[in-house]
Amino acid sequence: MLNTTDILTIIEEQETINIKELTKKLQIPQEQVEKILKDLNKHNLVDYDTQTGETKLSQWLVNLNKTIENIKPSIATIILPKNQEIKIEDLTIGNFIGTDLELNLKIKGKQKEIAICKIT
């Protein structure tokens, strides 16, 4: 099921998207998309032009994303034992080789990196 973050992410990825494109990507009726966009516009999350159907993120949200991307990235190290799996948000990582692995995570805004290393 879609949530507000999913919709805002699609809009952000396109920078500007018209309602027909957005309806196609969301796979929900256009009337429902219009209602959602009007509500997001009312709460100043998107700029939605009802005449043209063009939608983009509100400038304050774009600026916030840029600020977050400039912050020092999160860094973590996880030991993943052999024949085990871990789940990080909606990503499952499995280790099905004969040795434990070290995962080094770096998350900065849209940039997400995982380095897989052998434990020595």
Buried (B, 14 or more C-beta within 10 A) or exposed (E): EEEEEEBBEBBBEBEEBEBEBBBEBBEBEBEEBBEBBEEBBEEEBBBBBEEEBEBBBBEEBEEEBEEEEEEEEEEEEEEBEEEEEBEBEEEEBEBEEEEBBBBEBEBBEEEBEEEEEEEE
